[in-house]
């Protein structure tokens, strides 16, 4: 089944990173599991940039985002010292879950990506693409919840701040 992993990178929050030796296997190639750690960095930066005081927003609530699905397709290898950027968008935002899409790109391409007139589909600068899905969980109830119903003020703040970007 073909995963929909393409999106307009101009809508992204860009998180710059450098591949470190400790993130590589003995052959000097970035180990696959680290891409998911980079997705976490991108997701955190997205929320930090788009949702004003996002950490405080969740304080005093028992609401957390847990990952229930994660997918990554690798297009090019990364080695120590490579400078990359995680491009992060929200592809789905609902009362019950949030989905992020990611592209890991060459850091040198970020300025060009931000200036493009048309959406970016493919290119030699893309190392990987993926997504993660996160239901709104109430840790006191230990179950997924309808955020708008259980925490309407939190829902309103997030709804105003999060921009959904279509994927194809």
Buried (B, 14 or more C-beta within 10 A) or exposed (E): EEEEBBBBBBBBBBBEBEBEEEBBEEEEBBBEEBBBEBBBBBBBBBBBBBBEEBEEBBEEBBBEBEBEEBBBEBBEEBEBEBEBBBBBBBBBBEEEBBBBBBBBBBBEBBEBBEEEEEBBEEBEBBBBBBBBBBBBBBEEEEEBBEBBEBBEEBBEBBEEBBEBBBBE
